[in-house]
Amino acid sequence: LPLTSWSDFAVMWTGFVVWIPLEAILMATTGTTPGKWLLRVTVSPRMSFSTSLNRAVQAFLKGMCGGMPLIGLIMMYKAYKRLQEHGITNWDQSIGLTVTHDTIGPLRIAATALITALSFLLPALGIIR
């Protein structure tokens, strides 16, 4: 859904500000995040909190251009293409991490599709903002 005002952008950006330290805590303590677990992505070696925080900030800035509309989409596409071609993003490579992608079964594919659909459907219906 397109952002319609600066307040929408502020809400989205606040979500990133909350998610970045949460992701760093999850990666440092469990070695994964819900999305990585669902899609069977492994990042190794296990990172300290500061390394995890650095990685999350780099992913936000380099991978999503700080959440900027349109430019962020372009950056996410470029990161995706690099991941396809090289098997690793530039922020993971710069930190010296190894990323592996295991096979995803039908149940995980269905769960991912459902979560993705709900993330678009619920705001469109006004159920969540």
Disulfide bonds with the S-S distance in Angstrom:
none
